[in-house]
């Protein structure tokens, strides 16, 4: 009964959508002398409205060649600070996807170690630094650190590509380039994973399951610790942030997490006998100050993963300790941190006391005083990655899996319109088709949509008309989209549209979409003034101007966006005498 009821509701919904589309198309047919244009796809259900909004704000994301598919990573803006841009932010990507399984396990990834997984900026083309810490090809589980050069309310998305047999392995240590001085993921021996790796020696340390992948377990009673000889590897000049995930198993003495403390410099991050995190620094005169006397600080819970972050700033003359993203203790220093000599993990720098008992994971040292917003966001992203970001619907560029088989794709020019026809076979869970257009070598933009059949084994015929094509050469392709938002792209077809003889014609507009402005090139046969008008999609006129054109050559007009011009859809119209030309523009963030 439940299955029949769900099918009935779905068919009823699809029938209503088709009736609305047909009614609108019929009305347009009457207004246009009986010519019905099937480009009036009206609305989507709530889950696709978000995708349409994203397409408006981030339209025409480019595509890396050769990959089988990609997914959009959208960060929850409610987790990001309202008024601060986070720079050089290493974000944790932790997920499990069937698409990330190897091909032989039913997925789309070719490399055994995830070599063909890559991340890009929201433009879909610019590869950003990332480091894969764990990849399970049989299950599709991925744990990676992806570095955002900036993260904010206005910039909070990326793309993840996968499925390329000859892909290079882009995962590298540049993810933790400056300001990071040393980073230990604790799953590759004891060497640090930053750009300047530190190789050390250790004793009595074991590998255990960590907060993220693996961790190092230290045994205080066995004197477990690691030692690194420093030779100016840590470039700390007035600012320092030290952070680590820890799980303690006993708290009856001072336990050192990491220390470079010596008689004439260095720092030390440790947990005191009461279980409270403490951070201290030493200047070149040997004076030492720490947060140990801060009485209102909270203690760690035994056998529970916690994140400790300590920040030193010479400019602010302060030390601040954070526990799980929240400020836990702070003092004014009145002295300047001097460089230490050797670096110890799990013990004091003497190597014979202050031993740590428990697990340490993701230890980082950075030559920057990270802000409270940065530290809180880091905690939110690493403590609960499932709520920090979401994965949008898949785009498929290869033959597996298929939403439909597009065959007999044709395009032709009829009465200054372009008609694209195709047939599909074996449609599966298909919601709609989108006709996309681009100039040669340019980015594709949406022209129109038409509904698919959902599920069909027989060949189905479709066509979409572009009523306002670009003059000259253009490429068309068809995108298939499922009810889950997954999509795949067809081959392209090239057409040439001859510009009609007219007194006024727009030759090109670049760029479109635009951010800071655009340039218009148009040709006028007479020298009457041309009225330029930019109108928002709601009908508000946001710009007007009158131009005196040249009849001998192209007339170039440049528009610069005012600061208050909001992202969205706009219409640019040029009118001279009784002729008018109008084009659609998209303003990006």
LUMZADO-101187 format. One line per 5 residues: number of its first residue (from 1); their letters; for each residue x negated, y negated, z of C-alpha. Coordinates in steps of 0.5 Angstrom, whole numbers, plus 500, padded with zeros to 3 digits. Each point is the difference from the previous one (the first is absolute). Layout:
BEGIN
NUM	a	X Y Z; ...
***
This chain:
BEGIN
1	xxxxx	500 500 500; 494 495 502; 497 501 493; 506 499 496; 502 494 504
6	xxxxx	493 497 499; 500 501 493; 507 497 499; 498 494 504; 494 499 495
11	xxxxx	504 501 494; 505 495 502; 494 495 502; 497 501 493; 507 500 497
16	xxxxx	501 493 503; 493 497 498; 502 502 493; 507 497 500; 496 494 502
21	xxxxx	495 500 495; 505 502 494; 505 494 502; 494 495 500; 497 502 494
26	xxxxx	507 500 497; 501 493 502; 493 498 497; 502 503 494; 507 496 499
31	xxxxx	495 494 501; 495 502 495; 505 502 495; 500 507 501; 493 502 501
36	xxxxx	499 503 506; 493 500 504; 499 505 505; 495 496 504; 505 498 505
41	xxxxx	498 505 506; 503 497 506; 498 502 507; 497 506 503; 501 503 507
46	xxxxx	497 497 506; 494 505 499; 498 497 493; 502 493 502; 493 500 504
51	xxxxx	497 502 494; 503 495 496; 497 495 505; 493 502 500; 500 500 492
56	xxxxx	502 493 500; 495 498 505; 495 505 497; 502 501 493; 496 503 495
61	xxxxx	495 504 504; 494 503 495; 499 507 500; 493 503 501; 499 505 493
66	xxxxx	500 507 501; 503 501 507; 506 505 500; 504 496 505; 500 495 505
71	xxxxx	504 497 506; 501 493 503; 498 499 508; 504 495 503; 498 497 507
76	xxxxx	505 499 505; 500 492 500; 503 500 507; 494 504 503; 495 494 497
81	xxxxx	499 493 503; 504 494 498; 495 495 499; 493 503 499; 497 504 494
86	xxxxx	496 506 502; 493 500 497; 496 507 498; 506 504 503; 498 508 500
91	xxxxx	507 503 500; 502 507 502; 503 504 494; 503 506 504; 505 504 496
96	xxxxx	502 507 497; 503 500 493; 501 506 495; 497 496 494; 493 500 504
101	xxxxx	500 507 500; 495 503 495; 503 502 493; 500 508 501; 504 498 507
106	xxxxx	505 497 496; 498 493 501; 496 495 495; 493 499 503; 494 503 496
111	xxxxx	495 499 505; 498 505 506; 498 494 504; 505 495 497; 495 497 495
116	xxxxx	506 498 496; 503 496 506; 499 492 499; 504 494 503; 501 493 496
121	xxxxx	502 493 502; 507 499 499; 498 498 493; 500 507 498; 493 500 497
126	xxxxx	495 497 505; 497 506 504; 499 498 507; 495 503 505; 502 506 504
131	xxxxx	497 506 503; 504 507 501; 498 503 507; 505 507 499; 503 503 494
136	xxxxx	504 506 500; 501 502 492; 504 506 502; 505 496 504; 499 493 497
141	xxxxx	498 497 507; 496 494 499; 497 495 505; 496 494 498; 498 493 501
146	xxxxx	502 495 495; 496 493 501; 505 494 498; 496 494 499; 506 496 503
151	xxxxx	506 503 503; 506 495 501; 508 499 500; 498 498 492; 495 505 499
156	xxxxx	502 507 502; 500 506 495; 496 504 496; 500 506 495; 498 507 501
161	xxxxx	498 504 494; 498 507 499; 500 506 495; 494 499 495; 495 506 498
166	xxxxx	494 495 499; 501 495 505; 494 497 504; 500 501 507; 501 493 502
171	xxxxx	500 501 508; 494 497 503; 497 496 506; 502 493 497; 506 501 504
176	xxxxx	496 498 506; 496 495 497; 499 493 504; 502 498 505; 499 507 502
181	xxxxx	493 502 503; 501 507 501; 506 505 500; 501 507 503; 506 504 497
186	xxxxx	497 506 505; 501 505 494; 494 500 496; 494 502 505; 498 494 505
191	xxxxx	498 495 494; 504 494 499; 504 499 494; 499 492 499; 496 497 494
196	xxxxx	494 500 505; 500 507 503; 497 502 506; 497 507 501; 499 502 507
201	xxxxx	498 506 504; 505 503 505; 501 506 505; 506 504 503; 505 497 496
206	xxxxx	506 504 497; 505 499 494; 507 500 502; 507 498 496; 500 492 501
211	xxxxx	505 494 500; 499 500 492; 496 506 498; 494 503 504; 497 497 506
216	xxxxx	494 501 505; 501 503 507; 495 498 505; 499 504 506; 497 495 506
221	xxxxx	498 506 504; 496 502 494; 497 493 499; 503 500 493; 498 494 496
226	xxxxx	497 497 494; 494 495 499; 499 495 494; 493 496 499; 502 493 498
231	xxxxx	495 497 495; 505 493 499; 505 504 497; 506 497 504; 500 493 497
236	xxxxx	504 497 506; 500 492 500; 504 497 505; 506 505 499; 502 507 502
241	xxxxx	505 505 500; 500 507 502; 506 505 500; 501 507 501; 505 505 501
246	xxxxx	499 504 506; 503 506 504; 497 501 507; 501 506 504; 497 497 507
251	xxxxx	499 493 503; 496 500 507; 494 497 497; 498 494 495; 500 504 493
256	xxxxx	496 497 494; 503 500 493; 495 496 497; 494 495 502; 494 497 498
261	xxxxx	499 496 506; 493 499 502; 496 496 505; 500 494 495; 506 501 496
266	xxxxx	506 504 497; 507 502 502; 504 506 503; 507 502 500; 502 505 505
271	xxxxx	505 503 505; 499 499 507; 502 504 506; 507 498 500; 501 501 493
276	xxxxx	500 493 497; 497 498 494; 494 495 501; 495 496 495; 494 497 502
281	xxxxx	494 496 497; 493 498 501; 496 494 498; 493 500 499; 498 497 507
286	xxxxx	503 507 502; 507 497 503; 506 505 500; 507 498 500; 506 505 499
291	xxxxx	508 500 501; 499 505 506; 503 495 505; 506 499 496; 505 502 505
296	xxxxx	506 501 496; 498 504 494; 503 507 499; 497 506 500; 500 506 495
301	xxxxx	504 506 501; 497 507 500; 500 504 494; 504 495 496; 497 497 494
306	xxxxx	499 492 501; 496 495 496; 495 495 503; 498 494 497; 495 495 503
311	xxxxx	499 493 497; 494 495 501; 500 493 497; 494 495 502; 504 495 497
316	xxxxx	506 501 504; 495 502 506; 504 506 502; 501 507 500; 507 504 499
321	xxxxx	502 507 501; 506 503 497; 504 506 501; 504 503 495; 500 494 496
326	xxxxx	502 495 506; 496 496 504; 497 503 507; 495 496 503; 496 494 498
331	xxxxx	494 495 503; 496 494 498; 493 502 499; 496 494 501; 494 504 496
336	xxxxx	498 502 493; 499 508 498; 493 502 498; 499 506 496; 499 506 503
341	xxxxx	495 506 498; 503 507 500; 507 502 499; 503 505 504; 507 504 500
346	xxxxx	502 503 506; 495 498 505; 496 494 502; 494 498 496; 496 504 505
351	xxxxx	503 506 497; 500 503 508; 507 497 503; 506 497 498; 502 506 496
356	xxxxx	507 500 497; 505 506 501; 505 501 494; 501 498 493; 498 494 496
361	xxxxx	503 499 493; 499 494 495; 495 496 503; 498 493 497; 496 495 501
366	xxxxx	501 493 496; 496 493 499; 507 497 501; 504 497 506; 507 503 497
371	xxxxx	506 497 502; 506 502 505; 504 501 494; 495 504 496; 499 505 506
376	xxxxx	507 501 501; 502 501 493; 494 505 500; 503 504 506; 507 500 496
381	xxxxx	497 502 494; 496 506 503; 505 502 506; 506 501 496; 498 500 492
386	xxxxx	507 503 498; 503 493 502; 495 496 498; 501 501 493; 504 504 495
391	xxxxx	499 503 493; 505 498 494; 502 504 495; 495 504 495; 499 498 493
396	xxxxx	498 506 496; 495 499 494; 499 507 498; 504 506 497; 501 503 507
401	xxxxx	505 499 504; 505 497 495; 506 496 501; 502 501 492; 497 502 494
406	xxxxx	500 494 495; 500 502 493; 501 496 493; 498 493 503; 501 495 494
411	xxxxx	501 493 500; 502 495 494; 502 493 499; 507 498 498; 502 493 499
416	xxxxx	495 497 505; 501 505 505; 496 506 502; 504 507 501; 496 505 504
421	xxxxx	503 507 499; 498 507 503; 503 507 502; 499 503 507; 500 508 502
426	xxxxx	500 503 506; 502 494 505; 499 501 507; 502 496 505; 500 494 496
431	xxxxx	503 493 502; 498 496 494; 496 498 494; 496 493 500; 498 497 493
436	xxxxx	493 496 501; 497 495 495; 493 498 500; 495 496 495; 494 504 498
441	xxxxx	495 501 506; 505 496 504; 504 503 506; 507 503 499; 506 496 503
446	xxxxx	508 503 500; 504 498 495; 507 504 501; 502 506 504; 505 506 498
451	xxxxx	503 506 504; 497 507 500; 505 506 500; 497 502 507; 499 508 498
456	xxxxx	501 502 493; 497 506 496; 502 498 493; 497 494 496; 503 493 502
461	xxxxx	499 494 495; 499 493 503; 499 493 497; 498 493 503; 500 494 496
466	xxxxx	495 494 501; 504 494 498; 495 495 501; 493 504 498; 494 496 500
471	xxxxx	498 498 493; 494 503 497; 497 507 502; 503 503 506; 499 507 504
476	xxxxx	506 504 503; 501 506 504; 505 503 505; 500 501 507; 504 506 503
481	xxxxx	502 499 508; 503 505 504; 505 499 506; 494 500 505; 496 495 496
486	xxxxx	495 504 497; 498 498 493; 497 502 493; 498 497 494; 500 502 493
491	xxxxx	496 498 494; 500 493 497; 503 498 493; 497 494 497; 505 495 496
496	xxxxx	499 493 496; 505 495 500; 500 494 495; 501 494 503; 506 496 497
501	xxxxx	499 494 497; 502 494 505; 498 493 502; 498 502 507; 497 507 502
506	xxxxx	496 502 506; 494 504 498; 497 502 507; 501 499 507; 494 502 505
511	xxxxx	500 503 505; 506 503 501; 501 502 506; 497 494 503; 497 498 506
516	xxxxx	497 493 500; 503 498 493; 501 501 493; 498 498 493; 505 499 494
521	xxxxx	498 500 493; 506 498 495; 501 497 493; 504 495 498; 502 498 493
526	xxxxx	502 493 501; 497 495 505; 507 499 504; 499 500 508; 500 507 503
531	xxxxx	504 500 506; 496 505 505; 504 503 506; 499 506 505; 506 503 504
536	xxxxx	501 505 505; 504 506 500; 505 497 504; 501 494 495; 496 495 504
541	xxxxx	495 495 495; 493 500 503; 496 496 495; 502 496 494; 495 496 495
546	xxxxx	501 497 493; 494 502 495; 498 496 494; 498 507 495; 495 500 495
551	xxxxx	503 502 493; 493 502 497; 497 505 506; 503 504 506; 502 495 506
556	xxxxx	497 503 506; 504 498 507; 497 502 507; 504 501 506; 497 500 507
561	xxxxx	505 503 505; 501 496 506; 499 502 507; 508 501 501; 501 504 494
566	xxxxx	503 507 503; 498 507 497; 506 502 495; 503 500 493; 500 493 496
571	xxxxx	502 498 493; 496 495 496; 504 497 495; 497 495 494; 505 496 496
576	xxxxx	499 496 494; 506 497 497; 505 505 499; 495 506 501; 499 503 507
581	xxxxx	495 506 501; 500 504 507; 496 505 503; 500 503 507; 494 499 505
586	xxxx	498 504 507; 497 496 505; 495 505 505; 498 499 507
***
